[in-house]
């Protein structure tokens, strides 16, 4: 977990998760080997294993991503 990361609410992190600088994650589940790149926002979502999010991505509430997704 890098600098200026905000974690809010209920968060579940899998193994080997990387979270870049200035990210905000709220009420989310991140599977194993997920990488969240700088300046991304994830809210009320489930991110499948091996996915890569960002940089500068916004994952909206109720989003359910499968495994190995790149946004």
Predicted model as a PDB file, atoms N, CA, C, CB and O in Angstrom, pLDDT in the B-factor column:
MODEL        1                                                                  
ATOM      1  N   UNK A   1       0.862  -1.172   0.000  1.00 94.00           N  
ATOM      2  CA  UNK A   1       0.000   0.000   0.000  1.00 94.00           C  
ATOM      3  C   UNK A   1       0.903   1.229   0.000  1.00 94.00           C  
ATOM      4  CB  UNK A   1      -0.978   0.001   1.234  1.00 94.00           C  
ATOM      5  O   UNK A   1       1.726   1.416   0.896  1.00 94.00           O  
ATOM      6  N   UNK A   2       0.731   2.061  -1.025  1.00 97.00           N  
ATOM      7  CA  UNK A   2       1.568   3.248  -1.207  1.00 97.00           C  
ATOM      8  C   UNK A   2       1.033   4.426  -0.385  1.00 97.00           C  
ATOM      9  CB  UNK A   2       1.640   3.630  -2.700  1.00 97.00           C  
ATOM     10  O   UNK A   2       0.138   4.249   0.441  1.00 97.00           O  
ATOM     11  N   UNK A   3       1.572   5.612  -0.608  1.00 97.00           N  
ATOM     12  CA  UNK A   3       1.215   6.794   0.171  1.00 97.00           C  
ATOM     13  C   UNK A   3      -0.156   7.354  -0.211  1.00 97.00           C  
ATOM     14  CB  UNK A   3       2.271   7.866  -0.008  1.00 97.00           C  
ATOM     15  O   UNK A   3      -0.635   7.164  -1.330  1.00 97.00           O  
ATOM     16  N   UNK A   4      -0.775   8.049   0.749  1.00 97.00           N  
ATOM     17  CA  UNK A   4      -2.051   8.751   0.563  1.00 97.00           C  
ATOM     18  C   UNK A   4      -3.188   7.843   0.108  1.00 97.00           C  
ATOM     19  CB  UNK A   4      -1.876   9.856  -0.437  1.00 97.00           C  
ATOM     20  O   UNK A   4      -4.063   8.287  -0.634  1.00 97.00           O  
ATOM     21  N   UNK A   5      -3.195   6.602   0.529  1.00 98.00           N  
ATOM     22  CA  UNK A   5      -4.277   5.672   0.204  1.00 98.00           C  
ATOM     23  C   UNK A   5      -5.334   5.781   1.294  1.00 98.00           C  
ATOM     24  CB  UNK A   5      -3.750   4.197   0.071  1.00 98.00           C  
ATOM     25  O   UNK A   5      -5.010   5.771   2.482  1.00 98.00           O  
ATOM     26  N   UNK A   6      -6.601   5.885   0.890  1.00 98.00           N  
ATOM     27  CA  UNK A   6      -7.709   5.956   1.829  1.00 98.00           C  
ATOM     28  C   UNK A   6      -8.507   4.665   1.713  1.00 98.00           C  
ATOM     29  CB  UNK A   6      -8.610   7.206   1.560  1.00 98.00           C  
ATOM     30  O   UNK A   6      -9.006   4.326   0.640  1.00 98.00           O  
ATOM     31  N   UNK A   7      -8.623   3.946   2.832  1.00 97.00           N  
ATOM     32  CA  UNK A   7      -9.425   2.727   2.899  1.00 97.00           C  
ATOM     33  C   UNK A   7     -10.605   3.011   3.818  1.00 97.00           C  
ATOM     34  CB  UNK A   7      -8.578   1.496   3.410  1.00 97.00           C  
ATOM     35  O   UNK A   7     -10.415   3.391   4.974  1.00 97.00           O  
ATOM     36  N   UNK A   8     -11.838   2.826   3.305  1.00 97.00           N  
ATOM     37  CA  UNK A   8     -13.036   3.134   4.078  1.00 97.00           C  
ATOM     38  C   UNK A   8     -13.973   1.940   4.113  1.00 97.00           C  
ATOM     39  CB  UNK A   8     -13.754   4.353   3.497  1.00 97.00           C  
ATOM     40  O   UNK A   8     -14.039   1.168   3.156  1.00 97.00           O  
ATOM     41  N   UNK A   9     -14.692   1.787   5.208  1.00 97.00           N  
ATOM     42  CA  UNK A   9     -15.716   0.756   5.302  1.00 97.00           C  
ATOM     43  C   UNK A   9     -15.130  -0.640   5.379  1.00 97.00           C  
ATOM     44  CB  UNK A   9     -16.644   0.847   4.131  1.00 97.00           C  
ATOM     45  O   UNK A   9     -14.068  -0.853   5.963  1.00 97.00           O  
ATOM     46  N   UNK A  10     -15.837  -1.587   4.783  1.00 97.00           N  
ATOM     47  CA  UNK A  10     -15.451  -2.997   4.801  1.00 97.00           C  
ATOM     48  C   UNK A  10     -14.574  -3.314   3.590  1.00 97.00           C  
ATOM     49  CB  UNK A  10     -16.705  -3.907   4.817  1.00 97.00           C  
ATOM     50  O   UNK A  10     -15.018  -3.215   2.447  1.00 97.00           O  
ATOM     51  N   UNK A  11     -13.330  -3.695   3.854  1.00 97.00           N  
ATOM     52  CA  UNK A  11     -12.366  -3.979   2.786  1.00 97.00           C  
ATOM     53  C   UNK A  11     -11.842  -5.396   2.971  1.00 97.00           C  
ATOM     54  CB  UNK A  11     -11.189  -2.944   2.790  1.00 97.00           C  
ATOM     55  O   UNK A  11     -11.448  -5.777   4.073  1.00 97.00           O  
ATOM     56  N   UNK A  12     -11.838  -6.184   1.886  1.00 97.00           N  
ATOM     57  CA  UNK A  12     -11.219  -7.511   1.898  1.00 97.00           C  
ATOM     58  C   UNK A  12     -10.136  -7.528   0.827  1.00 97.00           C  
ATOM     59  CB  UNK A  12     -12.281  -8.649   1.654  1.00 97.00           C  
ATOM     60  O   UNK A  12     -10.411  -7.336  -0.357  1.00 97.00           O  
ATOM     61  N   UNK A  13      -8.900  -7.764   1.265  1.00 97.00           N  
ATOM     62  CA  UNK A  13      -7.778  -7.808   0.337  1.00 97.00           C  
ATOM     63  C   UNK A  13      -7.263  -9.238   0.239  1.00 97.00           C  
ATOM     64  CB  UNK A  13      -6.649  -6.845   0.786  1.00 97.00           C  
ATOM     65  O   UNK A  13      -7.044  -9.895   1.258  1.00 97.00           O  
ATOM     66  N   UNK A  14      -7.071  -9.717  -0.978  1.00 97.00           N  
ATOM     67  CA  UNK A  14      -6.493 -11.030  -1.197  1.00 97.00           C  
ATOM     68  C   UNK A  14      -4.986 -11.001  -0.989  1.00 97.00           C  
ATOM     69  CB  UNK A  14      -6.823 -11.529  -2.597  1.00 97.00           C  
ATOM     70  O   UNK A  14      -4.438  -9.994  -0.542  1.00 97.00           O  
ATOM     71  N   UNK A  15      -4.332 -12.077  -1.303  1.00 98.00           N  
ATOM     72  CA  UNK A  15      -2.877 -12.174  -1.188  1.00 98.00           C  
ATOM     73  C   UNK A  15      -2.193 -11.416  -2.324  1.00 98.00           C  
ATOM     74  CB  UNK A  15      -2.435 -13.647  -1.190  1.00 98.00           C  
ATOM     75  O   UNK A  15      -2.679 -11.410  -3.456  1.00 98.00           O  
ATOM     76  N   UNK A  16      -1.091 -10.794  -2.023  1.00 98.00           N  
ATOM     77  CA  UNK A  16      -0.229 -10.118  -3.005  1.00 98.00           C  
ATOM     78  C   UNK A  16      -0.948  -8.987  -3.748  1.00 98.00           C  
ATOM     79  CB  UNK A  16       0.296 -11.130  -4.012  1.00 98.00           C  
ATOM     80  O   UNK A  16      -0.742  -8.807  -4.949  1.00 98.00           O  
ATOM     81  N   UNK A  17      -1.777  -8.236  -3.049  1.00 98.00           N  
ATOM     82  CA  UNK A  17      -2.463  -7.073  -3.623  1.00 98.00           C  
ATOM     83  C   UNK A  17      -1.529  -5.865  -3.543  1.00 98.00           C  
ATOM     84  CB  UNK A  17      -3.816  -6.786  -2.878  1.00 98.00           C  
ATOM     85  O   UNK A  17      -0.861  -5.656  -2.530  1.00 98.00           O  
ATOM     86  N   UNK A  18      -1.486  -5.066  -4.624  1.00 98.00           N  
ATOM     87  CA  UNK A  18      -0.690  -3.843  -4.654  1.00 98.00           C  
ATOM     88  C   UNK A  18      -1.634  -2.663  -4.881  1.00 98.00           C  
ATOM     89  CB  UNK A  18       0.414  -3.908  -5.769  1.00 98.00           C  
ATOM     90  O   UNK A  18      -2.474  -2.688  -5.781  1.00 98.00           O  
ATOM     91  N   UNK A  19      -1.483  -1.633  -4.053  1.00 98.00           N  
ATOM     92  CA  UNK A  19      -2.310  -0.432  -4.184  1.00 98.00           C  
ATOM     93  C   UNK A  19      -1.383   0.765  -4.320  1.00 98.00           C  
ATOM     94  CB  UNK A  19      -3.277  -0.261  -2.960  1.00 98.00           C  
ATOM     95  O   UNK A  19      -0.569   1.037  -3.438  1.00 98.00           O  
ATOM     96  N   UNK A  20      -1.513   1.480  -5.436  1.00 98.00           N  
ATOM     97  CA  UNK A  20      -0.656   2.619  -5.727  1.00 98.00           C  
ATOM     98  C   UNK A  20      -1.046   3.865  -4.956  1.00 98.00           C  
ATOM     99  CB  UNK A  20      -0.680   2.911  -7.190  1.00 98.00           C  
ATOM    100  O   UNK A  20      -2.019   3.864  -4.201  1.00 98.00           O  
ATOM    101  N   UNK A  21      -0.281   4.925  -5.152  1.00 98.00           N  
ATOM    102  CA  UNK A  21      -0.455   6.190  -4.443  1.00 98.00           C  
ATOM    103  C   UNK A  21      -1.785   6.862  -4.772  1.00 98.00           C  
ATOM    104  CB  UNK A  21       0.687   7.128  -4.774  1.00 98.00           C  
ATOM    105  O   UNK A  21      -2.300   6.759  -5.885  1.00 98.00           O  
ATOM    106  N   UNK A  22      -2.320   7.552  -3.771  1.00 98.00           N  
ATOM    107  CA  UNK A  22      -3.497   8.414  -3.922  1.00 98.00           C  
ATOM    108  C   UNK A  22      -4.756   7.682  -4.370  1.00 98.00           C  
ATOM    109  CB  UNK A  22      -3.195   9.496  -4.900  1.00 98.00           C  
ATOM    110  O   UNK A  22      -5.585   8.259  -5.074  1.00 98.00           O  
ATOM    111  N   UNK A  23      -4.910   6.439  -3.979  1.00 98.00           N  
ATOM    112  CA  UNK A  23      -6.121   5.674  -4.305  1.00 98.00           C  
ATOM    113  C   UNK A  23      -7.120   5.766  -3.163  1.00 98.00           C  
ATOM    114  CB  UNK A  23      -5.777   4.193  -4.597  1.00 98.00           C  
ATOM    115  O   UNK A  23      -6.751   5.994  -2.011  1.00 98.00           O  
ATOM    116  N   UNK A  24      -8.389   5.586  -3.499  1.00 98.00           N  
ATOM    117  CA  UNK A  24      -9.460   5.543  -2.500  1.00 98.00           C  
ATOM    118  C   UNK A  24     -10.249   4.266  -2.738  1.00 98.00           C  
ATOM    119  CB  UNK A  24     -10.391   6.817  -2.579  1.00 98.00           C  
ATOM    120  O   UNK A  24     -10.754   4.033  -3.837  1.00 98.00           O  
ATOM    121  N   UNK A  25     -10.353   3.444  -1.703  1.00 98.00           N  
ATOM    122  CA  UNK A  25     -11.083   2.184  -1.810  1.00 98.00           C  
ATOM    123  C   UNK A  25     -12.097   2.118  -0.681  1.00 98.00           C  
ATOM    124  CB  UNK A  25     -10.116   0.960  -1.763  1.00 98.00           C  
ATOM    125  O   UNK A  25     -11.749   2.253   0.492  1.00 98.00           O  
ATOM    126  N   UNK A  26     -13.360   1.909  -1.048  1.00 98.00           N  
ATOM    127  CA  UNK A  26     -14.442   1.900  -0.062  1.00 98.00           C  
ATOM    128  C   UNK A  26     -15.323   0.674  -0.286  1.00 98.00           C  
ATOM    129  CB  UNK A  26     -15.285   3.205  -0.151  1.00 98.00           C  
ATOM    130  O   UNK A  26     -15.783   0.430  -1.401  1.00 98.00           O  
ATOM    131  N   UNK A  27     -15.557  -0.098   0.782  1.00 98.00           N  
ATOM    132  CA  UNK A  27     -16.454  -1.265   0.743  1.00 98.00           C  
ATOM    133  C   UNK A  27     -16.194  -2.144  -0.477  1.00 98.00           C  
ATOM    134  CB  UNK A  27     -17.914  -0.809   0.744  1.00 98.00           C  
ATOM    135  O   UNK A  27     -17.076  -2.323  -1.317  1.00 98.00           O  
ATOM    136  N   UNK A  28     -14.995  -2.686  -0.571  1.00 98.00           N  
ATOM    137  CA  UNK A  28     -14.617  -3.453  -1.756  1.00 98.00           C  
ATOM    138  C   UNK A  28     -13.949  -4.771  -1.379  1.00 98.00           C  
ATOM    139  CB  UNK A  28     -13.683  -2.631  -2.641  1.00 98.00           C  
ATOM    140  O   UNK A  28     -13.414  -4.938  -0.283  1.00 98.00           O  
ATOM    141  N   UNK A  29     -14.003  -5.702  -2.335  1.00 98.00           N  
ATOM    142  CA  UNK A  29     -13.302  -6.977  -2.224  1.00 98.00           C  
ATOM    143  C   UNK A  29     -12.326  -7.043  -3.392  1.00 98.00           C  
ATOM    144  CB  UNK A  29     -14.303  -8.207  -2.228  1.00 98.00           C  
ATOM    145  O   UNK A  29     -12.729  -6.947  -4.551  1.00 98.00           O  
ATOM    146  N   UNK A  30     -11.040  -7.206  -3.083  1.00 98.00           N  
ATOM    147  CA  UNK A  30     -10.006  -7.327  -4.101  1.00 98.00           C  
ATOM    148  C   UNK A  30      -9.407  -8.719  -4.003  1.00 98.00           C  
ATOM    149  CB  UNK A  30      -8.910  -6.228  -3.935  1.00 98.00           C  
ATOM    150  O   UNK A  30      -8.898  -9.109  -2.952  1.00 98.00           O  
ATOM    151  N   UNK A  31      -9.465  -9.466  -5.091  1.00 98.00           N  
ATOM    152  CA  UNK A  31      -8.953 -10.831  -5.115  1.00 98.00           C  
ATOM    153  C   UNK A  31      -7.433 -10.882  -5.093  1.00 98.00           C  
ATOM    154  CB  UNK A  31      -9.467 -11.550  -6.336  1.00 98.00           C  
ATOM    155  O   UNK A  31      -6.765  -9.849  -5.051  1.00 98.00           O  
ATOM    156  N   UNK A  32      -6.897 -12.089  -5.123  1.00 98.00           N  
ATOM    157  CA  UNK A  32      -5.454 -12.295  -5.110  1.00 98.00           C  
ATOM    158  C   UNK A  32      -4.783 -11.668  -6.337  1.00 98.00           C  
ATOM    159  CB  UNK A  32      -5.139 -13.789  -5.048  1.00 98.00           C  
ATOM    160  O   UNK A  32      -5.340 -11.687  -7.434  1.00 98.00           O  
ATOM    161  N   UNK A  33      -3.599 -11.120  -6.143  1.00 98.00           N  
ATOM    162  CA  UNK A  33      -2.754 -10.574  -7.212  1.00 98.00           C  
ATOM    163  C   UNK A  33      -3.403  -9.410  -7.973  1.00 98.00           C  
ATOM    164  CB  UNK A  33      -2.406 -11.671  -8.188  1.00 98.00           C  
ATOM    165  O   UNK A  33      -3.103  -9.195  -9.147  1.00 98.00           O  
ATOM    166  N   UNK A  34      -4.282  -8.666  -7.313  1.00 98.00           N  
ATOM    167  CA  UNK A  34      -4.875  -7.474  -7.928  1.00 98.00           C  
ATOM    168  C   UNK A  34      -3.900  -6.315  -7.779  1.00 98.00           C  
ATOM    169  CB  UNK A  34      -6.258  -7.126  -7.281  1.00 98.00           C  
ATOM    170  O   UNK A  34      -3.256  -6.159  -6.741  1.00 98.00           O  
ATOM    171  N   UNK A  35      -3.800  -5.500  -8.834  1.00 98.00           N  
ATOM    172  CA  UNK A  35      -2.971  -4.301  -8.792  1.00 98.00           C  
ATOM    173  C   UNK A  35      -3.853  -3.092  -9.090  1.00 98.00           C  
ATOM    174  CB  UNK A  35      -1.787  -4.397  -9.808  1.00 98.00           C  
ATOM    175  O   UNK A  35      -4.478  -3.010 -10.147  1.00 98.00           O  
ATOM    176  N   UNK A  36      -3.894  -2.160  -8.148  1.00 98.00           N  
ATOM    177  CA  UNK A  36      -4.637  -0.914  -8.317  1.00 98.00           C  
ATOM    178  C   UNK A  36      -3.596   0.186  -8.498  1.00 98.00           C  
ATOM    179  CB  UNK A  36      -5.599  -0.620  -7.083  1.00 98.00           C  
ATOM    180  O   UNK A  36      -2.830   0.486  -7.581  1.00 98.00           O  
ATOM    181  N   UNK A  37      -3.576   0.779  -9.680  1.00 98.00           N  
ATOM    182  CA  UNK A  37      -2.562   1.787 -10.002  1.00 98.00           C  
ATOM    183  C   UNK A  37      -2.979   3.166  -9.491  1.00 98.00           C  
ATOM    184  CB  UNK A  37      -2.320   1.838 -11.520  1.00 98.00           C  
ATOM    185  O   UNK A  37      -4.136   3.381  -9.132  1.00 98.00           O  
ATOM    186  N   UNK A  38      -2.031   4.085  -9.465  1.00 98.00           N  
ATOM    187  CA  UNK A  38      -2.191   5.414  -8.863  1.00 98.00           C  
ATOM    188  C   UNK A  38      -3.479   6.134  -9.273  1.00 98.00           C  
ATOM    189  CB  UNK A  38      -1.016   6.269  -9.231  1.00 98.00           C  
ATOM    190  O   UNK A  38      -3.958   6.016 -10.401  1.00 98.00           O  
ATOM    191  N   UNK A  39      -4.022   6.891  -8.295  1.00 98.00           N  
ATOM    192  CA  UNK A  39      -5.157   7.803  -8.495  1.00 98.00           C  
ATOM    193  C   UNK A  39      -6.444   7.094  -8.910  1.00 98.00           C  
ATOM    194  CB  UNK A  39      -4.802   8.829  -9.536  1.00 98.00           C  
ATOM    195  O   UNK A  39      -7.262   7.682  -9.616  1.00 98.00           O  
ATOM    196  N   UNK A  40      -6.637   5.862  -8.493  1.00 98.00           N  
ATOM    197  CA  UNK A  40      -7.855   5.127  -8.838  1.00 98.00           C  
ATOM    198  C   UNK A  40      -8.834   5.132  -7.662  1.00 98.00           C  
ATOM    199  CB  UNK A  40      -7.515   3.674  -9.248  1.00 98.00           C  
ATOM    200  O   UNK A  40      -8.434   5.233  -6.501  1.00 98.00           O  
ATOM    201  N   UNK A  41     -10.123   5.022  -7.989  1.00 98.00           N  
ATOM    202  CA  UNK A  41     -11.183   4.994  -6.982  1.00 98.00           C  
ATOM    203  C   UNK A  41     -12.021   3.737  -7.213  1.00 98.00           C  
ATOM    204  CB  UNK A  41     -12.073   6.291  -7.048  1.00 98.00           C  
ATOM    205  O   UNK A  41     -12.497   3.489  -8.320  1.00 98.00           O  
ATOM    206  N   UNK A  42     -12.192   2.953  -6.154  1.00 98.00           N  
ATOM    207  CA  UNK A  42     -13.026   1.752  -6.210  1.00 98.00           C  
ATOM    208  C   UNK A  42     -14.035   1.865  -5.078  1.00 98.00           C  
ATOM    209  CB  UNK A  42     -12.165   0.426  -6.091  1.00 98.00           C  
ATOM    210  O   UNK A  42     -13.665   2.039  -3.917  1.00 98.00           O  
ATOM    211  N   UNK A  43     -15.331   1.764  -5.430  1.00 98.00           N  
ATOM    212  CA  UNK A  43     -16.377   1.938  -4.431  1.00 98.00           C  
ATOM    213  C   UNK A  43     -17.436   0.846  -4.579  1.00 98.00           C  
ATOM    214  CB  UNK A  43     -17.019   3.333  -4.555  1.00 98.00           C  
ATOM    215  O   UNK A  43     -18.004   0.658  -5.654  1.00 98.00           O  
ATOM    216  N   UNK A  44     -17.693   0.127  -3.474  1.00 98.00           N  
ATOM    217  CA  UNK A  44     -18.739  -0.904  -3.422  1.00 98.00           C  
ATOM    218  C   UNK A  44     -18.635  -1.871  -4.597  1.00 98.00           C  
ATOM    219  CB  UNK A  44     -20.123  -0.253  -3.409  1.00 98.00           C  
ATOM    220  O   UNK A  44     -19.608  -2.081  -5.321  1.00 98.00           O  
ATOM    221  N   UNK A  45     -17.456  -2.459  -4.784  1.00 98.00           N  
ATOM    222  CA  UNK A  45     -17.219  -3.323  -5.942  1.00 98.00           C  
ATOM    223  C   UNK A  45     -16.446  -4.578  -5.547  1.00 98.00           C  
ATOM    224  CB  UNK A  45     -16.456  -2.559  -7.030  1.00 98.00           C  
ATOM    225  O   UNK A  45     -15.840  -4.647  -4.478  1.00 98.00           O  
ATOM    226  N   UNK A  46     -16.486  -5.569  -6.439  1.00 98.00           N  
ATOM    227  CA  UNK A  46     -15.717  -6.802  -6.290  1.00 98.00           C  
ATOM    228  C   UNK A  46     -14.791  -6.900  -7.501  1.00 98.00           C  
ATOM    229  CB  UNK A  46     -16.659  -8.072  -6.172  1.00 98.00           C  
ATOM    230  O   UNK A  46     -15.241  -6.852  -8.646  1.00 98.00           O  
ATOM    231  N   UNK A  47     -13.491  -7.039  -7.231  1.00 98.00           N  
ATOM    232  CA  UNK A  47     -12.486  -7.112  -8.283  1.00 98.00           C  
ATOM    233  C   UNK A  47     -11.894  -8.516  -8.280  1.00 98.00           C  
ATOM    234  CB  UNK A  47     -11.374  -6.030  -8.085  1.00 98.00           C  
ATOM    235  O   UNK A  47     -11.356  -8.955  -7.264  1.00 98.00           O  
ATOM    236  N   UNK A  48     -11.987  -9.218  -9.392  1.00 98.00           N  
ATOM    237  CA  UNK A  48     -11.510 -10.597  -9.504  1.00 98.00           C  
ATOM    238  C   UNK A  48      -9.997 -10.711  -9.463  1.00 98.00           C  
ATOM    239  CB  UNK A  48     -12.018 -11.208 -10.774  1.00 98.00           C  
ATOM    240  O   UNK A  48      -9.277  -9.739  -9.690  1.00 98.00           O  
ATOM    241  N   UNK A  49      -9.531 -11.915  -9.171  1.00 98.00           N  
ATOM    242  CA  UNK A  49      -8.095 -12.192  -9.035  1.00 98.00           C  
ATOM    243  C   UNK A  49      -7.330 -11.861 -10.314  1.00 98.00           C  
ATOM    244  CB  UNK A  49      -7.873 -13.660  -8.667  1.00 98.00           C  
ATOM    245  O   UNK A  49      -7.824 -12.070 -11.422  1.00 98.00           O  
ATOM    246  N   UNK A  50      -6.123 -11.344 -10.141  1.00 98.00           N  
ATOM    247  CA  UNK A  50      -5.249 -11.060 -11.275  1.00 98.00           C  
ATOM    248  C   UNK A  50      -5.615  -9.840 -12.091  1.00 98.00           C  
ATOM    249  CB  UNK A  50      -5.226 -12.215 -12.160  1.00 98.00           C  
ATOM    250  O   UNK A  50      -5.050  -9.628 -13.164  1.00 98.00           O  
ATOM    251  N   UNK A  51      -6.543  -9.034 -11.611  1.00 98.00           N  
ATOM    252  CA  UNK A  51      -6.976  -7.850 -12.362  1.00 98.00           C  
ATOM    253  C   UNK A  51      -6.047  -6.673 -12.126  1.00 98.00           C  
ATOM    254  CB  UNK A  51      -8.402  -7.466 -11.978  1.00 98.00           C  
ATOM    255  O   UNK A  51      -5.363  -6.599 -11.106  1.00 98.00           O  
ATOM    256  N   UNK A  52      -6.032  -5.746 -13.090  1.00 98.00           N  
ATOM    257  CA  UNK A  52      -5.240  -4.520 -12.990  1.00 98.00           C  
ATOM    258  C   UNK A  52      -6.163  -3.340 -13.258  1.00 98.00           C  
ATOM    259  CB  UNK A  52      -4.030  -4.531 -13.994  1.00 98.00           C  
ATOM    260  O   UNK A  52      -6.812  -3.273 -14.302  1.00 98.00           O  
ATOM    261  N   UNK A  53      -6.218  -2.406 -12.307  1.00 97.00           N  
ATOM    262  CA  UNK A  53      -7.109  -1.262 -12.383  1.00 97.00           C  
ATOM    263  C   UNK A  53      -6.279   0.017 -12.438  1.00 97.00           C  
ATOM    264  CB  UNK A  53      -8.085  -1.239 -11.180  1.00 97.00           C  
ATOM    265  O   UNK A  53      -5.372   0.204 -11.626  1.00 97.00           O  
ATOM    266  N   UNK A  54      -6.587   0.903 -13.397  1.00 96.00           N  
ATOM    267  CA  UNK A  54      -5.955   2.205 -13.436  1.00 96.00           C  
ATOM    268  C   UNK A  54      -4.744   2.265 -14.344  1.00 96.00           C  
ATOM    269  CB  UNK A  54      -5.563   2.606 -12.070  1.00 96.00           C  
ATOM    270  O   UNK A  54      -4.459   1.325 -15.085  1.00 96.00           O  
ATOM    271  N   UNK A  55      -4.036   3.383 -14.278  1.00 97.00           N  
ATOM    272  CA  UNK A  55      -4.226   4.489 -13.344  1.00 97.00           C  
ATOM    273  C   UNK A  55      -5.415   5.382 -13.728  1.00 97.00           C  
ATOM    274  CB  UNK A  55      -2.958   5.325 -13.272  1.00 97.00           C  
ATOM    275  O   UNK A  55      -5.922   5.314 -14.848  1.00 97.00           O  
ATOM    276  N   UNK A  56      -5.837   6.203 -12.793  1.00 98.00           N  
ATOM    277  CA  UNK A  56      -6.933   7.157 -12.973  1.00 98.00           C  
ATOM    278  C   UNK A  56      -8.260   6.494 -13.335  1.00 98.00           C  
ATOM    279  CB  UNK A  56      -6.568   8.150 -14.040  1.00 98.00           C  
ATOM    280  O   UNK A  56      -9.052   7.068 -14.083  1.00 98.00           O  
ATOM    281  N   UNK A  57      -8.508   5.297 -12.815  1.00 98.00           N  
ATOM    282  CA  UNK A  57      -9.771   4.602 -13.095  1.00 98.00           C  
ATOM    283  C   UNK A  57     -10.767   4.865 -11.967  1.00 98.00           C  
ATOM    284  CB  UNK A  57      -9.536   3.072 -13.266  1.00 98.00           C  
ATOM    285  O   UNK A  57     -10.388   5.114 -10.823  1.00 98.00           O  
ATOM    286  N   UNK A  58     -12.047   4.802 -12.323  1.00 98.00           N  
ATOM    287  CA  UNK A  58     -13.110   4.874 -11.321  1.00 98.00           C  
ATOM    288  C   UNK A  58     -14.005   3.662 -11.522  1.00 98.00           C  
ATOM    289  CB  UNK A  58     -13.929   6.217 -11.431  1.00 98.00           C  
ATOM    290  O   UNK A  58     -14.622   3.495 -12.574  1.00 98.00           O  
ATOM    291  N   UNK A  59     -14.067   2.817 -10.495  1.00 97.00           N  
ATOM    292  CA  UNK A  59     -14.935   1.649 -10.516  1.00 97.00           C  
ATOM    293  C   UNK A  59     -16.164   2.003  -9.689  1.00 97.00           C  
ATOM    294  CB  UNK A  59     -14.206   0.361  -9.960  1.00 97.00           C  
ATOM    295  O   UNK A  59     -16.067   2.239  -8.485  1.00 97.00           O  
ATOM    296  N   UNK A  60     -17.306   2.037 -10.339  1.00 97.00           N  
ATOM    297  CA  UNK A  60     -18.548   2.513  -9.723  1.00 97.00           C  
ATOM    298  C   UNK A  60     -19.184   1.455  -8.818  1.00 97.00           C  
ATOM    299  CB  UNK A  60     -19.539   2.930 -10.803  1.00 97.00           C  
ATOM    300  O   UNK A  60     -18.863   0.271  -8.912  1.00 97.00           O  
ATOM    301  N   UNK A  61     -20.096   1.901  -7.937  1.00 97.00           N  
ATOM    302  CA  UNK A  61     -20.773   0.965  -7.031  1.00 97.00           C  
ATOM    303  C   UNK A  61     -21.483  -0.162  -7.781  1.00 97.00           C  
ATOM    304  CB  UNK A  61     -21.779   1.715  -6.168  1.00 97.00           C  
ATOM    305  O   UNK A  61     -22.003   0.024  -8.882  1.00 97.00           O  
ATOM    306  N   UNK A  62     -21.486  -1.338  -7.147  1.00 96.00           N  
ATOM    307  CA  UNK A  62     -22.136  -2.559  -7.628  1.00 96.00           C  
ATOM    308  C   UNK A  62     -21.434  -3.193  -8.824  1.00 96.00           C  
ATOM    309  CB  UNK A  62     -23.558  -2.260  -7.994  1.00 96.00           C  
ATOM    310  O   UNK A  62     -22.010  -4.065  -9.474  1.00 96.00           O  
ATOM    311  N   UNK A  63     -20.214  -2.782  -9.128  1.00 97.00           N  
ATOM    312  CA  UNK A  63     -19.436  -3.394 -10.203  1.00 97.00           C  
ATOM    313  C   UNK A  63     -18.889  -4.735  -9.739  1.00 97.00           C  
ATOM    314  CB  UNK A  63     -18.283  -2.464 -10.652  1.00 97.00           C  
ATOM    315  O   UNK A  63     -18.406  -4.853  -8.613  1.00 97.00           O  
ATOM    316  N   UNK A  64     -18.963  -5.749 -10.599  1.00 97.00           N  
ATOM    317  CA  UNK A  64     -18.411  -7.076 -10.323  1.00 97.00           C  
ATOM    318  C   UNK A  64     -17.519  -7.448 -11.504  1.00 97.00           C  
ATOM    319  CB  UNK A  64     -19.554  -8.153 -10.097  1.00 97.00           C  
ATOM    320  O   UNK A  64     -18.016  -7.754 -12.588  1.00 97.00           O  
ATOM    321  N   UNK A  65     -16.194  -7.423 -11.294  1.00 97.00           N  
ATOM    322  CA  UNK A  65     -15.253  -7.755 -12.364  1.00 97.00           C  
ATOM    323  C   UNK A  65     -14.765  -9.179 -12.192  1.00 97.00           C  
ATOM    324  CB  UNK A  65     -14.060  -6.775 -12.378  1.00 97.00           C  
ATOM    325  O   UNK A  65     -14.530  -9.629 -11.071  1.00 97.00           O  
ATOM    326  N   UNK A  66     -14.613  -9.887 -13.295  1.00 96.00           N  
ATOM    327  CA  UNK A  66     -14.087 -11.245 -13.288  1.00 96.00           C  
ATOM    328  C   UNK A  66     -12.578 -11.253 -13.098  1.00 96.00           C  
ATOM    329  CB  UNK A  66     -14.453 -11.961 -14.578  1.00 96.00           C  
ATOM    330  O   UNK A  66     -11.967 -10.221 -12.823  1.00 96.00           O  
ATOM    331  N   UNK A  67     -11.996 -12.420 -13.247  1.00 97.00           N  
ATOM    332  CA  UNK A  67     -10.558 -12.577 -13.112  1.00 97.00           C  
ATOM    333  C   UNK A  67      -9.820 -12.053 -14.343  1.00 97.00           C  
ATOM    334  CB  UNK A  67     -10.211 -14.038 -12.876  1.00 97.00           C  
ATOM    335  O   UNK A  67     -10.350 -12.091 -15.454  1.00 97.00           O  
ATOM    336  N   UNK A  68      -8.601 -11.567 -14.141  1.00 97.00           N  
ATOM    337  CA  UNK A  68      -7.709 -11.116 -15.215  1.00 97.00           C  
ATOM    338  C   UNK A  68      -8.272  -9.972 -16.052  1.00 97.00           C  
ATOM    339  CB  UNK A  68      -7.394 -12.265 -16.116  1.00 97.00           C  
ATOM    340  O   UNK A  68      -8.017  -9.907 -17.254  1.00 97.00           O  
ATOM    341  N   UNK A  69      -9.031  -9.073 -15.436  1.00 97.00           N  
ATOM    342  CA  UNK A  69      -9.602  -7.920 -16.131  1.00 97.00           C  
ATOM    343  C   UNK A  69      -8.625  -6.754 -16.029  1.00 97.00           C  
ATOM    344  CB  UNK A  69     -10.996  -7.534 -15.537  1.00 97.00           C  
ATOM    345  O   UNK A  69      -7.995  -6.556 -14.990  1.00 97.00           O  
ATOM    346  N   UNK A  70      -8.497  -5.976 -17.118  1.00 97.00           N  
ATOM    347  CA  UNK A  70      -7.623  -4.807 -17.132  1.00 97.00           C  
ATOM    348  C   UNK A  70      -8.445  -3.582 -17.520  1.00 97.00           C  
ATOM    349  CB  UNK A  70      -6.428  -5.009 -18.112  1.00 97.00           C  
ATOM    350  O   UNK A  70      -9.045  -3.535 -18.593  1.00 97.00           O  
ATOM    351  N   UNK A  71      -8.460  -2.595 -16.629  1.00 95.00           N  
ATOM    352  CA  UNK A  71      -9.213  -1.360 -16.884  1.00 95.00           C  
ATOM    353  C   UNK A  71      -8.271  -0.190 -16.768  1.00 95.00           C  
ATOM    354  CB  UNK A  71     -10.408  -1.203 -15.902  1.00 95.00           C  
ATOM    355  O   UNK A  71      -8.686   0.956 -16.943  1.00 95.00           O  
TER     356      UNK A  71                                                      
ENDMDL                                                                          
END                                                                             
